[in-house]
């Protein structure tokens, strides 16, 4: 960032500040930084000093700006002047605490299967001990941890075991604290050693005990519990709380009462964050966001949940020819015209994460945050706004610790072009104790932010989202997680768009490219459907970037899709198509468009659809079937947005096929010129783990046997649906004996196979393909439209949409429109043609070929060259 830094020169005598030089030149919408030197040394307890300043602008408006400690005796203020002119400030610093917190022991990373580690910590003079276990910030599960033989040792050498004391407080990420057992209730075991005494817990964990008089030391043996074998990586810390002199209300003379003034020059520069201001606002109509100066802001985001971290380093990378992974990512997305990056701070920098460095008494590390500064600066330099969420699914910090962490984040990055996401999936599984605390934290962040920028919170997937945040006063725009399966129904966005009072609607996590083998066409479909139905933008994601897969051997999160190194995930075509999406919408006044779900009517049905008659559904007769070998077998419901499809869900074991039998399958005889057909869609559940989708030995084999004869056998080793039909017209034996079978490949794990709503239909002998059309009386994907009154229309035609007759309604009779097709794969615009409306609307021209297309109509015969 072109950051202007005003360094106040401190002249010190006996540790006291005597004077300071005035700051230098500043500019509207740029970060201005002011540095101060404390008279007292607050290192180790900076949270006990409340430091900030009031900034008064040329119009008399006052901003309360929090400050932050930056190591040693250095404290800083950062502020973005929202208007040019003369600004004045005055600082305030008040001490509020009477304890000192010291991290007395840190194990570093401890892995499953390792031998127990001996811990001995002197405790003389301390009043409280806190035992902390983090997950080493690798995002992995299995983090069962043991404080074996944990004891307090007195002056006489006698031990008091903690498993017989009541803790002051205890919290952990999974289960309940085990006393003399691990969390599952089994004996404590680290490596090959079993313990009779101690505590069993699970990261993230904090257990606090009062220290009795005369306590001299704490001893324990620590390690990952053997219940997880070689899995699990944790970090053990012992923090001691010491009493100190009562200094509440004391004002540090080096920080308190400092005044100054500066002149902010008008905004300038090609970067839109510098020209328009990156402190986002809600538009006046409540349907989109704007830059700080009111210019419409098109939200096009990418997802990097493990950023900032050493997984996306500033210097170096796991690719030998890329000197900076983070710089490469930022420059690529900036070139593709992205505007937002989602960050959740999952992962460490130099062994430190915000969930240790931001916690009271545990590794407050300014060097960590100074590295994060560079991440924010580089993003802003490239026109990208970091959307900051801290952690995932309610990291179990206490409320006071969360406020401390977020005060530091807002103080440090509130002057940057950023906004706040609070945390990821705040309401997953609707945890009653966590959600209210998280919502209160959202209000704290809003109140702490001097600019009160537009903010939101990342929810669970839309079917599980209870929408607890929607009525919160700090919740400025509605955020959805559409999930990574079927495209969410348009009604999801339309209903939210139509709420009163209006709030902007955003699809923030849907169909990441590469997850469950989703390709660019599926990504485009989800993005256009969301925006056409009311979303003011879209957040893209790529499997291999949301978690940056380090190399070909990194198999973390392979249950979501084939592992792809980050440099390959960066080049997926869907991201380029998202840039074209933004350009297509910005070719019109996109912020004036509103969803028009009834604007396009279907005038001709698909060929062959009207004569298909469903005779029999195997799903409806599922209770009559019998599962052979007692394999897991159940019904699975899928809401496609148009209808509810039910699948028969089988879970085979390697070497043992899962078989479902229908012993009395009685069907009517076919009439002349028709056939009775069993129609099947074969596929694997998205959770099926394909080690190598290109290896035929992976996957599952589907079979259909009738009266003991195999009529269909298909091997599926990729995600997606395979449509097949079995002709039953010539079966002489009726009722027939029907068997559906699934066999797992030798390399499979989590073998979830589905017969998607298998049905028997009566069809004419000349009924055309595709068989997928049998499943719906309407097209499986509908045309979605946005309109600016009757002045402009944007129509999205999904891929594989057989266009027969499409009529656009709501046009003025006799008006002339120019119609131009835009290719969402390339961004290219085909030659425009002129259409004239009739009394009943306008018959739309057909798209050039069978792919997805965007049609833009504008009133008048001329159209620009874009």
N, C-alpha and C positions, 0 to 999 in steps of 0.2 A: 504494500500500500504506500502511496505517496503521503506518508504520515509526517506531520509536523510535530516535533517534540519540543516542548518548552521546558527546559530544565532549570528549575529554581536553584540558584547557586547558594549554598548554605555556608555561612561563615560561623564556625563553631568556636566556642570558648568554654572550656570545662563542661562540654557536652550539651551546651545550650545554643539555640539558634538566635543569632543577632539580627540578620537582615537577609533579604533575598532579592535577586535581580528580577526585573519584569520579564514576562514571557515574550517569545518572538512571534512571527507572523502565523496566522491560522486561516482556515478556509471553511466555508459552509459545507456541511455534509462530509467533512473529513475528520479523522480521529485526531484530537489534540490531547497531549499527555503532559501532566504536571508531576514533578518529582519532589518529595519532601524527605527530610532526614529527622528521625525521631530523637528526642533527647534521651529517652530510656530505651533499653534493649528489651523488646517484646518477643524475641525469637523463642519459639516453642509454644507460645500462647498468643498468637496474633488475634485469635478470635475473641479475646477478652477486651479488645479495643474497638470501639465503634467509631470509624473514621469516615468522614465525607465532607461535602461542601454544598453550598447553595450557589448556583450560577444564575445571574440576573441578566436578561437580554436587553437589547435596545428598546424593545416595546414594553419593558417592565415585567415580562413573564419570568417566573422563578422556577428553576429545576433543582430538585434535591438529588444529588449525585453521590452514590456510595463510592468509597475508596477501598484500596486493598493493600495488604502487605506484600512486598516483593523480595523478602530476604534481608537478613541483617537488620539495619535500622532504616531501610528504604521503604517508603510508602508512596503510592501513586494514585492519581486521579486521571480518569479518561472521560472526555466529553466530546460530543459532536454538536457544534453550533447549528441549530436549525434555521437561523436567519443570519444574514450578514450584519455587521455593525459592531459596536463596542459592547463587550461583555465584561461583567465583574463577578468575582467569586470571593467567598469567605469560607474557611475551613472550620471544622469542629471535630474534636477527638475526645472521647470520654471512655475511661476504663470502667469495666463493669464486672470483673470476675475476682474471685479470691482463692483460686486453686491453680496449680501448675501440673500439666500433664506431660509425662515423659514416656517415650517408647523405650522400654528397657531390654527388650529382646525381639529379634526378627529372624525367623528361620530361613527366609528366602523360599524358593519353590521346593516343595516336598512332594514326591510322586508315589503313587500306589506301588506296593511291592517292596519298597525300601525298608531298611531296618529302622527301629525307633531312634529318635534323636533325643539326647539328654538335654534338659533345660534346668538351669539354676540361676535365679535372679535375686540379688539382694533387695530387701524390701524395707529396711530400717528407715523410719521417718515418714513412710507413705501411709495414707489413710484408706486407700482403696486400690484394688487390683482388677484389671479388666483383661480377660482372655479373648483374643480376637482371632477368628479364622476366616480368611478370604479364599476365593476360588482361584487365586493366581490370575484372575481376569482373563482366562482363556475361553470362557463361555461354555465349557464342557460340564456335563453332569457327573454323577458318581462321587461327589466331593464329601464323602463320609470321613470325619476326622476324630481322633481320640486324644484327649489329655489324660494319658494313663498315669496312675499313681500320683495324680496332682495333689499336692499337699503344701500346707503352710508350716514352717519350722520355727519354733519359739527359741527363747534364750537358752532353755535347758536342753535343746536338741529334740524335744518331743514333736512329733508330726500330728497335724490335724488334717485329715483328708477332706478335700472339697466335696466329695460325694455325700458327706454327712452334714454339710452346712447348707443353709438356705441362701441362694444368691440374691443380691439386691435387684438384679434384673437379668433376664436371659431371653435372647431372640436368636433364631436361626432360619436358614433358607428352606428346610424341609424337616417334617416330623417334629418330635419333642426331644428335649434334652434327656439323654440316657444316663442314669445313675448306676454305675458299675456295669453297664451294658452299652452296646452301640445303639444307634437310633432304631434299627429293626428289632432290638431286644435280645440280641445275641451277645455272647461274651466278647469283651474287648480283645482285639487281636491286631497287632501291627507286625507285618512281616510274618515270621514264624514264631512270634512270642505272644503268649496269652497273659492277660492281666486280670486280677480279681478286683482291683480298685481303680476308680477314675471316672471320667466323663466322656460320653459319646455324643458327638454333635455333627452338624452338617453346615458347610459354608452356604451363605455368609452367616457368621455366628459371632455374637458378643455376649459374654457372661461376666457379670461384675459381682465382686464380693468385698465386704468391709474387712479390713485387716485388723485383727485384735491387737491390743497393746502388747509390746514385746515381740512381735513377729519380726524375724530376722531375714528369712529368705523364702522363696517359692521354688519348689522342685517338681519336675514332671518328666515323663517320656512322651514324645509326641510323634504322630505319623498318621498316614492314611489308613483307615480301618481295612482289614483284609477282606471284608465282605465284598469289596469292589475289585479284588485281585490287583491287576496292574493298572486299572483305570484310576482316574482321579488325580488332580494336581491341586494342592492347597498351599497356603502360607499362614504360619502361626506367628502371632505377635502377643507380647505381654506389655501392657501399659500400666503405669503406676500414677496415682493421683496424690499429689503432695499439697498440704495446706500452705498458704502463704499469707503475708500481712494483708489486712483489709485495705484495698486501694480503690474500692468502688467509688466512682464519681471523680476520680483524679483526672486532670487534663494534662496531657503531655505537651510541654511548652514548644516542642519542635514541630508538633502537628496541629495544635489548636490555635484558632484565631488568626490564621494567615490570610492575607487579602492580596488581591491582584486584579489586573484588568488586561484585556487584549482585544484586538480588532480582528473580526472574522471577515475575510474577503468573500465576494460572491462566488457561488458554485461555478465550476468550470471543468472542462476535460471531456474526452470522448467516452469514458466509462459511465454508463447510465447510473451506477450507484453514486458517483461523484456529481453527476449532473442533476439527478432527480431525488437523490437521497434513498438509501436502502433500509430505512426504518418504515416497514410496511404499515399501511392503513387499510381500513375497510372502506369501500366505496360508498358514496351517498345512497345508492340504491340497494346496498346490502348484498350484492350478488357477485362481487369480485374484490380483489385487493388492488391497491395502488401503491406506487412509490410515495415517498414522504410528501412530494409536492403535488400529488393528485393524479399523476400520469398513470394510466392503467398498467398493471403489472401482470404479465403472463407467467404463470407458475409452471415451469418445466423442471422437474427435479430428478436427481439420481440418488440412489440409496447406498450409503457406505456406513453401515451400523458400527463397524469396528474402526472408525476413524474419529479422532486422531489416535494413532498407536504405532508401534514398531512394525505392525503388519502392513502399514502404508507409510513407510519412512520418508522423512525429508531428504536424507542422504542415503543413497544406495537403494538396492532392490534385489529381489531374487532372480531377476532377469539380467544376465551379464552385460547386455548392451544398453540398459536403461539406468542412468546415473541417479535418478530420483523417482521413485514410484509415485509419490504424491504429486510432484510437479507434472509428471506425464499424464496422470489422471485428470488433474485440473485443466491443463492446457487442451486436452482432447475434448472434454465436455464443454469448455468455454468455446472452442471452435465450432462445436455442434449446436451452439446457441442455447445450452441449458442455462437456467437462472438460479437453481437451488440445489443444495446438497444436504441430504438428511444424515446427521451424525448422532450416534448414541454413546460415544466414548467407551465402547467395549474394547478392552485390550489395554496393554501397558506401554509406557514409554520409559525405557531404562529401568524396568521392574516396578514402576510406580503407576498407579491409576488414580482417577479422581475419587474413587471410593476408599482409598487409603489416604491420599494427600489432602483430601478435603474433609477428613474426619477429625474430630477433636482428639488431639493427643496421639495421632497415629500418622507418622511420616508426613507432616506438612512440608512439602518440598517445592519451593519456588522454582527450581530448575525445571520441574515438570511443566508448570504453567508457562514458563518462558518459552518452552518448545511449542506448546499449544498456540502461543501468540503467533508464531510463524505460520501455522496452518491457517489461522483466521486471516492474516494479512494476505497470504498468497491467494486464497479464495476470493477475497474482495478485490484484489488487483486484477483478477480475471473476470470480474463482473458477476461472481457467484455469491449467493447468500447462504451461509451455513445455517441450517435449522437444527438447533441444539436440543437434544434430549439427553438426560443423564441416566444411563443404565436401562434396565429392562425388567418389566414385570415386578416392580416394587422391590428393588434391592433393600434388604432389611436394615438400613440405617435408621436411627431414631429420628423423630421429627425435628429435634433441635439440630442434629447433624445435617439433615437435608437442608434446613434453612441456612446453616452456615455455608454449606457447599454452594447453594444457589446465590447467596449474597455475593460470594466471591466471583461466581460466573457472571452475574449481572454487572458487578463493578468492573470486571476485567474486560468484558466483551459487549457491554451495553452500548458503547460508543461505536462499535463496528456495525456493518450492515449484517445483522443476524436477526433471527427470531427464535422463539422458545417452543419446544415440543414437550417439555416436562419430563416424560419418560416413555418407553415403549410398552405397548399393550397394557395400559394402566388397569384395565378391568378384566384381564384374562380370568376366566372361571369365576368372575364376580366375587372376588374375595371381600367379604363384608368389613373386615378390619382394616384392609389396605386402602380401599377406594376412597373413603372419607378423608383419610390423611393425605392422599395424593391430590384430591380436589382442593383441600385447604392449602397445600403447597402451591398449586396453580395461582391462587389468590395472592399468596405471599410474593410470588415472582412478579405478578402484575403490579402490585403495590410498590415493589422495590425498583422497578424499571422507571427511570425518570421520563422516558419518552412514551411509555404505555403503548408500545407497538402491538400490532395484531399478533395474537398467539393462539395456539391450540394444543391438543394432546393426542397422542397416537393411541388408537383403540384396538381392541381385539377384533377378529374377523366379523363381518357384518351380521352373521347369523347369531353370534354369541354376544355382540355388543349391546349392553343394556342402556347405553346412552346416558349414563349418570352425569356426564359433564355438560350436556347440552343446555341446561338452564343456568349454568354458572355465569355470573356477571363477567368473569375474566375470559370466558370461552368465546373467542371472536369469530372463528369460522369452523364449520362442521368438517371433520376429517373422517373418512371411511377407510377401512381395510377390506377391499373386495375379496381378498384371498387368492389362492393360486389354483383354483379349479375352474369351474364353468364361469363364463362372463356373468357378473351379477345382473339381476333384472334392472331394466331402465327405471322401473318404479322406485328403486332404492334412492336414486338421485333426484328423480322428479318430485317425489313426496317431500324430500328435504328442501329442495329448491322452493317449493310452494309454501313453506312454513311462514307464519307471521309471529313476531316480526322477522324479516328476512335476515338470513346469515349466509355468507358465501359457503359453497359446498366444494369439497376437494376429495378426489380419489387419490389416496396416498400410498397404497400398497396393493397391487393386483397383478397377477400373472407375470412375475419376474421372468425375463427371458432366460431360458435354460432350466428353470425349476420345472420338474416333471416334464422335461423335454419340450416346454413351450418354445415355439419359434417366433420369428418376427411377425408373421401374419396374425397369430393369436394375440400378441402384444398390441398390435395396432388396433385390432378389433376392440379390445378392452378399453384402450385409451380413447378412441373416437366415440364409443358408446357412452362412456362416462361424461365426456365434454359435451357431446350433443344433448345429453339428458340433464345438464345443469352444472357440471363441475367446471370451475373457472381455470382449470389446468390439470396437470397429471404428474404423478411421480413414478418414474420408470425404475426398474431394478434389473440387475443382471446377476445370474448365478455364477459366483466366482468373484464378485465385487461387493455385494452386500456383506458377505464375509470374504475377504481377499485371499482366495486360495493361493498358497505360496508357490507351489510347483506341482508337477505331475504326480508326486507321491503324497501330497496333502489330501487326505480323504475325509477331513472334517465336514460334517453336514452332507455327506454323500447320500443320505436318505432323502434329500430334497431333489436330487438330480445328479447327473454325471459330473464329477469334479472337473472344473475347468480352471487352469491357471489364470491369474488376474489379468495378465497382458492379453490373453485371448478373449476373456470375458469383456475386456474394454473395447474390443473390435467387433462385437456382435452387431449385426446390421440394424437391429431394432432401435438402438440409440440414435443412429443416423436418421432413421425414419421419424423419430420423435422431433428432431430438428426440423424436418420437412413439415411435420404436423404444426409446429409453431408458425412456420412461414406461411402455411396455407391459411391459418386463422388470422394472422396479422395482415393478410392481403385484403381483409375487410375490417370494419370496426367491430371486432369480435366481442367487445364488452357491451355492445348494443344488442347482441343476439340473445334470444330467450328460447328455451326448449319449445318445440312445436310438435308434440307427439302425434297429433291428428292431421298434420299437414299433408302426409302422403297416404293415399289409399291404394289398396291392391285391387286391380280390376280383372285380373285373370289368375285362376289357380294354376298350380303346377300340373303338368301333364300326368295323367294316370292316378292322381290322388283321389278323385271323387269316387272311383269305382272300387277302392280297397275297403274291405269289411273285416273288422277284427272279430274272430270267432272264439278265441280261447286265449287266456293269459295264464302262463305258467306261474306267474307271480301270485295271481289270485288263488291258485290252487296249491300254493306252496305248503300249507299244512298237511295236505294229503301225501306229499312226497316223503321219502325216507332217505336219510343220509347214511351212506355206507362208511364203515370204519369210524363212525362217530366224529368225523372231522368238523371243525368249526364251520357253521353254515347259518347264514341269517339273511334277512332282507336289508337292502341299502337303498335309501331314498335320496334322490337328486332333484333339486329344484332348478330347472333349466331357465326359468324366467317366463316360459310359455306354458309349461305343463310340469307335472310331477312324474318323473320316471323312477320306477323301482327296479332294482337289480337283485339277482341272486348272487350272494357274496360267498365264495368258497375259499378256504385257506388250506391248501394241500401241504403235505409233508414230503420232503425229498424221498423218493422211493415208494411213496404210498399215495396213489391218486385219491382225490376227493371226488366222490360220486354221489349224485342225487338221482333218485329213481322215481318215476311215475308209472306204477304198475298197470293202471287202467285208464288209458288215454283214448277216449272215445270221440271220434270226429264224424261230421256229416260227410257224405259222398260228394265229390265235385260235380257240378253241372257241366253242360256242354260249354266248350271254349273258356273254361276257367280251371284254376288249379288251387289246391290247398297247400299252403307253404308255411313252414316254420321259419320265422325270421329272427335272426340273432345278431346282436352286437357284442363282440368279444373284446375284452380289454382287461388291463391290470389297474388296480387301484393306484392312486398317485403315491401311496406310501410304499409300493413295491420297490425293493432295492435292487436295481440293476447294476451289477458290478461293471459290466461292459456291454452296453446296448448293441455293439457291433458283433458280439460273440453269440452265435446261434444257440450255444449251450445254456445261455441265460434265458430267462423268460419262462413261460408256461405253455403247455400244450392242451388245447381244448378238443374234446371229442363229443360227438353225438351218436348214440347207438339206438337203433330201433329194432325191436324183436331180436336182439342179439347181434345185429349186423351194423358195422360202423358205416355211417352215412356221411360223416363230416369229421375231419381231423385237421386242425390248424395250429401252427406254432406262432406265438406272439412274443416278441422280445423287444418291444418298444412301447412307450406310452401312446395312447390314442385308441380309437375304436376301429375294429375290423368287422365289416358288415358281411354276413353270409346268410344264405337261405337253403333250406332242405325241402325238397318237393315230397309231400306226403300223399299225393294224389294216387300213386300206384301201389300203396301198401295194402296188401290183401287182408292181412289180419287186423281186425278191428273189434274190440279195443286193442290197442297196441301197447307194448312195453317199451317205455322211453327212458333213456339214461343220459344224463349230462355229467361229463367227467372232466376233471382238470388234473394235470400232472405237472409237478414243479421241476424246473431244470436243476442240475446238480450244483450250480453256483448261486442259486437264489437265496435270498433272505427276506423275510416278511412277504411271503408269497400270497398276495391278495389278488384273486382273479374274480371277474364279474361276467355273468351273462346279463347284459343290460336289457331289462324288460322283455324277455323272450315271449313272443306272441305267435299265434297261428292266425293267418289271414286268408280270406278268399280273394283271389286276384284274377283279372283277365290274363289269358295266356300271353298276351302281348304287352303286359305292363312293363314300362321301361325302368331302368335303374336311375338313380341310385336307391338302394334299399333303405337308406337312412330316412328317405321321405315318408316311409310307411309309418314312422313314429309320430307324426304330427299332421294335423289337417291344415296347418298354416306353415309358411316357410320357417325353417329353424332359426333364422336370424332375420330381424326386421330392419327395415330402413329407418334411420333416426335422423331427425331434422331439427335445425335451429333457424330462427327467423328474426329479422329486424323489421317488425311490422310486416308490410308488404313490399319493402324496399330491397331486401336482400334475403336470400335463403342459402343455407349450407346443408347439403344432404349427403349423408354417408351411406354407401352401399357396401355391406359386408362381403367378404369373399365368398365364393360358391353360391351367391345369390342368383338364381335363374330369373332374369328380369323378363317378364312378359308384358305386363301393363302397369304403369305407375303414374298416378295422377296427383299433382300438387294442388292443394286447395288454398283458399284464402287470398287469391290474387285478384287484382282489379280487372274487371272485364275489359278486354281490348287493349290492355297494357302490353308494352313490349319489354322483353327481358333478354339480356345476353346470358347465355349458358356456357360455362367452360368446365371441362373435366380436369381434375388434378390427380396425378398419380402419387399416392402416399408413399410408394417405395422410392421414388426418385425426386419428388417435389416438382416435377415438370408439369407445365400446364399445356393442355392441348388447345388447338385453335378453337376460338369461341364461335358459337352460332346463335342466331336470333330466334326466339320463340315468341308467339303471340297468344295471349290467354283467350279462352273461350268462356261461355257463360258458366260452365261448371269447372273452371280451373284450367290447368295446363297439363297436357300429356307430356311427361318428361321424355327427353331423348334417351336412348339406351346407352349404357356404358360401352366402351370400346371392346372389351373382352372379359372373360370370366376371372376377375380378381376383385379386390376391394378398390373402390373409387370414391372420390369426393367431388360432388357437383356443386358449383357455386353459381347462383343466379342473381343478377343485379338488374334493377330497373334501368331502362335506357338501352340504346343500341351500341354505345361505345363502352369499352372495357379497357382497363389498363393492361400493360404488357406483362404483368407478373404471372 
